[in-house]
C-alpha cells in the first residue's frame, strides 16, 4: 500500500535541482516515485509508509541541501 506525500521545498531554482532531489528521494527504501517542481517548490513522493515516513523524506531533502517549509531549520 502506498501513499502520496506532498512537501513544500525551499531552495530549488532549476531543473537540475528537480533532478537531484528526485534521485536522492528515490534512493530511499519504500519510495516508488518522486517528482519535484522548482516553479511551485513542491515535491510529490509516492511512498510505502511501512518503510519510509515523512521524517525520513524531510531528512533526505535537508541532506540534499534544501529546506522543507514548516519543518523548521535542521542542524
NUZA-98981 format. One line per field, with one value per atom (N, C-alpha, C, CB): residue in one letter; atom name; x, y, z; residue number from 1. Coordinates in nm, 3 decimals. Glycine has a CB too. Example, Ala and Ser with C-alpha at 12.3 -4.5 7.8 and 13.67 -1.06 7.14 Angstrom:
resn: a / a / a / a / s / s / s / s
name: N / CA / C / CB / N / CA / C / CB
xx: 1.319 / 1.230 / 1.320 / 1.131 / 1.285 / 1.367 / 1.290 / 1.408
yy: -0.569 / -0.450 / -0.330 / -0.447 / -0.225 / -0.106 / 0.003 / -0.060
zz: 0.780 / 0.780 / 0.780 / 0.905 / 0.708 / 0.714 / 0.787 / 0.572
resi: 1 / 1 / 1 / 1 / 2 / 2 / 2 / 2
This chain:
resn: x / x / x / x / x / x / x / x / x / x / x / x / x / x / x / x / x / x / x / x / x / x / x / x / x / x / x / x / x / x / x / x / x / x / x / x / x / x / x / x / x / x / x / x / x / x / x / x / x / x / x / x / x / x / x / x / x / x / x / x / x / x / x / x / x / x / x / x / x / x / x / x / x / x / x / x / x / x / x / x / x / x / x / x / x / x / x / x / x / x / x / x / x / x / x / x / x / x / x / x / x / x / x / x / x / x / x / x / x / x / x / x / x / x / x / x / x / x / x / x / x / x / x / x / x / x / x / x / x / x / x / x / x / x / x / x / x / x / x / x / x / x / x / x / x / x / x / x / x / x / x / x / x / x / x / x / x / x / x / x / x / x / x / x / x / x / x / x / x / x / x / x / x / x / x / x / x / x / x / x / x / x / x / x / x / x / x / x / x / x / x / x / x / x / x / x / x / x / x / x / x / x / x / x / x / x / x / x / x / x / x / x / x / x / x / x / x / x / x / x / x / x / x / x / x / x / x / x / x / x / x / x / x / x / x / x / x / x / x / x / x / x / x / x / x / x / x / x / x / x / x / x / x / x / x / x / x / x / x / x / x / x / x / x / x / x / x / x / x / x / x / x / x / x / x / x / x / x / x / x / x / x / x / x / x / x / x / x / x / x / x / x / x / x / x / x / x / x / x / x
name: N / CA / C / CB / N / CA / C / CB / N / CA / C / CB / N / CA / C / CB / N / CA / C / CB / N / CA / C / CB / N / CA / C / CB / N / CA / C / CB / N / CA / C / CB / N / CA / C / CB / N / CA / C / CB / N / CA / C / CB / N / CA / C / CB / N / CA / C / CB / N / CA / C / CB / N / CA / C / CB / N / CA / C / CB / N / CA / C / CB / N / CA / C / CB / N / CA / C / CB / N / CA / C / CB / N / CA / C / CB / N / CA / C / CB / N / CA / C / CB / N / CA / C / CB / N / CA / C / CB / N / CA / C / CB / N / CA / C / CB / N / CA / C / CB / N / CA / C / CB / N / CA / C / CB / N / CA / C / CB / N / CA / C / CB / N / CA / C / CB / N / CA / C / CB / N / CA / C / CB / N / CA / C / CB / N / CA / C / CB / N / CA / C / CB / N / CA / C / CB / N / CA / C / CB / N / CA / C / CB / N / CA / C / CB / N / CA / C / CB / N / CA / C / CB / N / CA / C / CB / N / CA / C / CB / N / CA / C / CB / N / CA / C / CB / N / CA / C / CB / N / CA / C / CB / N / CA / C / CB / N / CA / C / CB / N / CA / C / CB / N / CA / C / CB / N / CA / C / CB / N / CA / C / CB / N / CA / C / CB / N / CA / C / CB / N / CA / C / CB / N / CA / C / CB / N / CA / C / CB / N / CA / C / CB / N / CA / C / CB / N / CA / C / CB / N / CA / C / CB / N / CA / C / CB / N / CA / C / CB / N / CA / C / CB / N / CA / C / CB / N / CA / C / CB / N / CA / C / CB / N / CA / C / CB / N / CA / C / CB / N / CA / C / CB
xx: 0.085 / 0.000 / 0.089 / -0.096 / 0.055 / 0.136 / 0.051 / 0.204 / 0.119 / 0.052 / 0.136 / 0.029 / 0.073 / 0.144 / 0.162 / 0.070 / 0.286 / 0.320 / 0.364 / 0.431 / 0.307 / 0.346 / 0.413 / 0.223 / 0.534 / 0.610 / 0.645 / 0.737 / 0.646 / 0.686 / 0.834 / 0.599 / 0.915 / 1.060 / 1.112 / 1.128 / 1.201 / 1.261 / 1.404 / 1.257 / 1.444 / 1.581 / 1.598 / 1.662 / 1.493 / 1.502 / 1.484 / 1.394 / 1.576 / 1.561 / 1.586 / 1.655 / 1.598 / 1.621 / 1.583 / 1.769 / 1.584 / 1.552 / 1.656 / 1.543 / 1.779 / 1.883 / 1.851 / 2.018 / 1.795 / 1.753 / 1.643 / 1.704 / 1.549 / 1.441 / 1.499 / 1.344 / 1.592 / 1.653 / 1.730 / 1.748 / 1.812 / 1.894 / 1.808 / 1.982 / 1.703 / 1.616 / 1.537 / 1.521 / 1.488 / 1.416 / 1.501 / 1.365 / 1.625 / 1.717 / 1.745 / 1.849 / 1.772 / 1.803 / 1.687 / 1.836 / 1.565 / 1.448 / 1.421 / 1.325 / 1.439 / 1.413 / 1.511 / 1.420 / 1.621 / 1.719 / 1.675 / 1.854 / 1.574 / 1.522 / 1.439 / 1.437 / 1.454 / 1.373 / 1.226 / 1.418 / 1.142 / 0.999 / 0.949 / 0.963 / 1.039 / 0.996 / 0.981 / 1.098 / 0.860 / 0.830 / 0.850 / 0.688 / 0.819 / 0.824 / 0.845 / 0.693 / 0.926 / 0.948 / 0.958 / 1.076 / 0.872 / 0.869 / 0.878 / 0.741 / 0.978 / 0.997 / 0.967 / 1.142 / 0.915 / 0.886 / 0.941 / 0.731 / 1.046 / 1.108 / 1.020 / 1.241 / 0.929 / 0.841 / 0.742 / 0.765 / 0.688 / 0.591 / 0.659 / 0.481 / 0.780 / 0.851 / 0.799 / 0.842 / 0.721 / 0.661 / 0.733 / 0.515 / 0.735 / 0.785 / 0.673 / 0.916 / 0.639 / 0.540 / 0.611 / 0.426 / 0.588 / 0.656 / 0.552 / 0.758 / 0.558 / 0.472 / 0.557 / 0.416 / 0.511 / 0.594 / 0.515 / 0.656 / 0.583 / 0.525 / 0.555 / 0.581 / 0.453 / 0.477 / 0.531 / 0.350 / 0.528 / 0.586 / 0.738 / 0.545 / 0.797 / 0.942 / 0.997 / 0.985 / 0.925 / 0.975 / 0.864 / 1.029 / 0.897 / 0.798 / 0.834 / 0.787 / 0.749 / 0.768 / 0.901 / 0.652 / 0.937 / 1.062 / 1.183 / 1.077 / 1.181 / 1.292 / 1.298 / 1.276 / 1.182 / 1.178 / 1.236 / 1.034 / 1.193 / 1.243 / 1.394 / 1.172 / 1.441 / 1.584 / 1.663 / 1.612 / 1.614 / 1.683 / 1.685 / 1.615 / 1.574 / 1.567 / 1.667 / 1.425 / 1.675 / 1.768 / 1.912 / 1.743 / 1.939 / 2.072 / 2.113 / 2.078 / 2.016 / 2.043 / 2.066 / 1.927 / 2.045 / 2.075 / 1.956 / 2.163 / 1.837 / 1.716 / 1.646 / 1.620 / 1.546 / 1.467 / 1.323 / 1.475 / 1.256 / 1.115 / 1.035 / 1.086 / 0.944 / 0.862 / 0.783 / 0.767 / 0.781 / 0.704 / 0.774 / 0.576 / 0.894 / 0.966 / 1.072 / 1.031 / 1.096 / 1.197 / 1.338 / 1.181 / 1.433 / 1.572 / 1.628 / 1.660 / 1.714 / 1.780 / 1.926 / 1.769 / 1.983 / 2.125 / 2.215 / 2.163
yy: -0.119 / 0.000 / 0.124 / 0.001 / 0.218 / 0.339 / 0.462 / 0.351 / 0.569 / 0.697 / 0.804 / 0.728 / 0.915 / 1.026 / 1.136 / 1.079 / 1.181 / 1.289 / 1.407 / 1.246 / 1.524 / 1.646 / 1.739 / 1.716 / 1.783 / 1.872 / 1.999 / 1.801 / 2.111 / 2.239 / 2.257 / 2.358 / 2.263 / 2.269 / 2.406 / 2.158 / 2.461 / 2.590 / 2.569 / 2.684 / 2.644 / 2.639 / 2.578 / 2.562 / 2.519 / 2.466 / 2.582 / 2.355 / 2.596 / 2.706 / 2.668 / 2.816 / 2.537 / 2.497 / 2.350 / 2.521 / 2.308 / 2.168 / 2.074 / 2.148 / 2.120 / 2.038 / 2.007 / 2.108 / 2.104 / 2.084 / 1.977 / 2.217 / 1.985 / 1.886 / 1.746 / 1.918 / 1.734 / 1.604 / 1.551 / 1.614 / 1.638 / 1.599 / 1.551 / 1.717 / 1.626 / 1.591 / 1.464 / 1.706 / 1.448 / 1.327 / 1.203 / 1.337 / 1.210 / 1.096 / 1.065 / 1.125 / 1.168 / 1.147 / 1.079 / 1.282 / 1.121 / 1.063 / 0.920 / 1.149 / 0.895 / 0.760 / 0.657 / 0.762 / 0.700 / 0.608 / 0.556 / 0.675 / 0.618 / 0.570 / 0.444 / 0.680 / 0.349 / 0.227 / 0.264 / 0.125 / 0.208 / 0.231 / 0.348 / 0.254 / 0.422 / 0.531 / 0.476 / 0.651 / 0.486 / 0.436 / 0.542 / 0.385 / 0.666 / 0.775 / 0.906 / 0.781 / 0.994 / 1.126 / 1.227 / 1.128 / 1.328 / 1.429 / 1.567 / 1.417 / 1.644 / 1.779 / 1.881 / 1.798 / 1.997 / 2.106 / 2.235 / 2.117 / 2.289 / 2.409 / 2.533 / 2.434 / 2.534 / 2.650 / 2.664 / 2.640 / 2.552 / 2.556 / 2.532 / 2.451 / 2.475 / 2.442 / 2.316 / 2.558 / 2.238 / 2.118 / 1.992 / 2.109 / 1.897 / 1.763 / 1.667 / 1.732 / 1.580 / 1.476 / 1.343 / 1.477 / 1.267 / 1.140 / 1.032 / 1.146 / 0.926 / 0.810 / 0.710 / 0.749 / 0.676 / 0.602 / 0.494 / 0.697 / 0.389 / 0.285 / 0.323 / 0.140 / 0.363 / 0.410 / 0.301 / 0.465 / 0.177 / 0.069 / 0.082 / -0.069 / 0.141 / 0.150 / 0.289 / 0.103 / 0.391 / 0.529 / 0.621 / 0.574 / 0.706 / 0.800 / 0.943 / 0.789 / 1.036 / 1.177 / 1.230 / 1.261 / 1.192 / 1.240 / 1.198 / 1.186 / 1.077 / 1.030 / 1.109 / 0.879 / 1.144 / 1.224 / 1.363 / 1.236 / 1.424 / 1.557 / 1.553 / 1.610 / 1.451 / 1.439 / 1.428 / 1.316 / 1.350 / 1.334 / 1.465 / 1.223 / 1.540 / 1.669 / 1.767 / 1.726 / 1.772 / 1.862 / 1.821 / 1.862 / 1.691 / 1.641 / 1.679 / 1.489 / 1.685 / 1.723 / 1.874 / 1.680 / 1.950 / 2.093 / 2.186 / 2.120 / 2.135 / 2.216 / 2.223 / 2.159 / 2.308 / 2.320 / 2.283 / 2.463 / 2.224 / 2.191 / 2.291 / 2.044 / 2.361 / 2.463 / 2.400 / 2.531 / 2.468 / 2.423 / 2.319 / 2.368 / 2.279 / 2.177 / 2.238 / 2.076 / 2.368 / 2.432 / 2.400 / 2.390 / 2.478 / 2.454 / 2.328 / 2.571 / 2.262 / 2.140 / 2.172 / 2.025 / 2.109 / 2.133 / 2.080 / 2.070
zz: 0.000 / 0.000 / 0.000 / 0.123 / -0.085 / -0.092 / -0.064 / -0.228 / -0.031 / -0.013 / -0.079 / 0.139 / -0.114 / -0.175 / -0.072 / -0.300 / -0.057 / 0.034 / -0.049 / 0.136 / -0.022 / -0.090 / 0.010 / -0.157 / -0.025 / 0.063 / -0.012 / 0.115 / 0.060 / 0.003 / 0.034 / 0.061 / -0.071 / -0.056 / -0.099 / -0.138 / -0.019 / -0.049 / -0.096 / 0.074 / -0.197 / -0.244 / -0.383 / -0.148 / -0.438 / -0.574 / -0.671 / -0.600 / -0.768 / -0.862 / -1.007 / -0.823 / -1.035 / -1.173 / -1.193 / -1.213 / -1.319 / -1.350 / -1.290 / -1.501 / -1.279 / -1.216 / -1.071 / -1.226 / -1.002 / -0.862 / -0.855 / -0.799 / -0.948 / -0.953 / -0.968 / -1.070 / -1.061 / -1.090 / -0.968 / -1.211 / -0.910 / -0.796 / -0.679 / -0.751 / -0.651 / -0.539 / -0.567 / -0.508 / -0.689 / -0.725 / -0.710 / -0.868 / -0.757 / -0.745 / -0.599 / -0.820 / -0.520 / -0.378 / -0.305 / -0.310 / -0.334 / -0.267 / -0.314 / -0.292 / -0.443 / -0.495 / -0.441 / -0.646 / -0.386 / -0.327 / -0.190 / -0.315 / -0.133 / -0.004 / -0.025 / 0.065 / 0.065 / 0.058 / 0.076 / 0.166 / -0.008 / 0.002 / -0.082 / 0.142 / -0.147 / -0.234 / -0.375 / -0.231 / -0.428 / -0.561 / -0.668 / -0.566 / -0.632 / -0.728 / -0.653 / -0.814 / -0.709 / -0.650 / -0.763 / -0.561 / -0.759 / -0.863 / -0.799 / -0.949 / -0.842 / -0.788 / -0.897 / -0.734 / -0.857 / -0.950 / -0.890 / -0.978 / -0.951 / -0.894 / -0.907 / -0.962 / -1.004 / -1.021 / -0.906 / -1.153 / -0.860 / -0.750 / -0.615 / -0.772 / -0.620 / -0.496 / -0.430 / -0.399 / -0.504 / -0.445 / -0.488 / -0.483 / -0.394 / -0.421 / -0.387 / -0.339 / -0.480 / -0.455 / -0.453 / -0.561 / -0.346 / -0.329 / -0.305 / -0.212 / -0.386 / -0.363 / -0.286 / -0.498 / -0.168 / -0.074 / -0.003 / 0.028 / 0.037 / 0.121 / 0.265 / 0.085 / 0.343 / 0.478 / 0.573 / 0.534 / 0.531 / 0.611 / 0.616 / 0.554 / 0.512 / 0.501 / 0.524 / 0.367 / 0.479 / 0.486 / 0.533 / 0.348 / 0.632 / 0.682 / 0.641 / 0.835 / 0.678 / 0.643 / 0.696 / 0.699 / 0.817 / 0.877 / 0.794 / 1.021 / 0.740 / 0.656 / 0.526 / 0.626 / 0.470 / 0.348 / 0.374 / 0.295 / 0.485 / 0.520 / 0.542 / 0.647 / 0.613 / 0.638 / 0.508 / 0.727 / 0.414 / 0.285 / 0.207 / 0.202 / 0.211 / 0.141 / 0.200 / 0.148 / 0.333 / 0.400 / 0.370 / 0.552 / 0.371 / 0.340 / 0.198 / 0.357 / 0.108 / -0.031 / -0.047 / -0.121 / 0.062 / 0.058 / 0.047 / -0.053 / 0.073 / 0.062 / 0.198 / -0.046 / 0.208 / 0.330 / 0.300 / 0.388 / 0.399 / 0.385 / 0.467 / 0.432 / 0.402 / 0.468 / 0.582 / 0.368 / 0.695 / 0.809 / 0.896 / 0.762 / 0.858 / 0.934 / 1.025 / 0.840 / 1.013 / 1.097 / 1.048 / 1.242 / 1.092 / 1.050 / 1.112 / 1.086 / 1.038 / 1.085 / 1.114 / 0.980 / 1.213 / 1.243 / 1.134 / 1.376
resi: 1 / 1 / 1 / 1 / 2 / 2 / 2 / 2 / 3 / 3 / 3 / 3 / 4 / 4 / 4 / 4 / 5 / 5 / 5 / 5 / 6 / 6 / 6 / 6 / 7 / 7 / 7 / 7 / 8 / 8 / 8 / 8 / 9 / 9 / 9 / 9 / 10 / 10 / 10 / 10 / 11 / 11 / 11 / 11 / 12 / 12 / 12 / 12 / 13 / 13 / 13 / 13 / 14 / 14 / 14 / 14 / 15 / 15 / 15 / 15 / 16 / 16 / 16 / 16 / 17 / 17 / 17 / 17 / 18 / 18 / 18 / 18 / 19 / 19 / 19 / 19 / 20 / 20 / 20 / 20 / 21 / 21 / 21 / 21 / 22 / 22 / 22 / 22 / 23 / 23 / 23 / 23 / 24 / 24 / 24 / 24 / 25 / 25 / 25 / 25 / 26 / 26 / 26 / 26 / 27 / 27 / 27 / 27 / 28 / 28 / 28 / 28 / 29 / 29 / 29 / 29 / 30 / 30 / 30 / 30 / 31 / 31 / 31 / 31 / 32 / 32 / 32 / 32 / 33 / 33 / 33 / 33 / 34 / 34 / 34 / 34 / 35 / 35 / 35 / 35 / 36 / 36 / 36 / 36 / 37 / 37 / 37 / 37 / 38 / 38 / 38 / 38 / 39 / 39 / 39 / 39 / 40 / 40 / 40 / 40 / 41 / 41 / 41 / 41 / 42 / 42 / 42 / 42 / 43 / 43 / 43 / 43 / 44 / 44 / 44 / 44 / 45 / 45 / 45 / 45 / 46 / 46 / 46 / 46 / 47 / 47 / 47 / 47 / 48 / 48 / 48 / 48 / 49 / 49 / 49 / 49 / 50 / 50 / 50 / 50 / 51 / 51 / 51 / 51 / 52 / 52 / 52 / 52 / 53 / 53 / 53 / 53 / 54 / 54 / 54 / 54 / 55 / 55 / 55 / 55 / 56 / 56 / 56 / 56 / 57 / 57 / 57 / 57 / 58 / 58 / 58 / 58 / 59 / 59 / 59 / 59 / 60 / 60 / 60 / 60 / 61 / 61 / 61 / 61 / 62 / 62 / 62 / 62 / 63 / 63 / 63 / 63 / 64 / 64 / 64 / 64 / 65 / 65 / 65 / 65 / 66 / 66 / 66 / 66 / 67 / 67 / 67 / 67 / 68 / 68 / 68 / 68 / 69 / 69 / 69 / 69 / 70 / 70 / 70 / 70 / 71 / 71 / 71 / 71 / 72 / 72 / 72 / 72 / 73 / 73 / 73 / 73 / 74 / 74 / 74 / 74 / 75 / 75 / 75 / 75
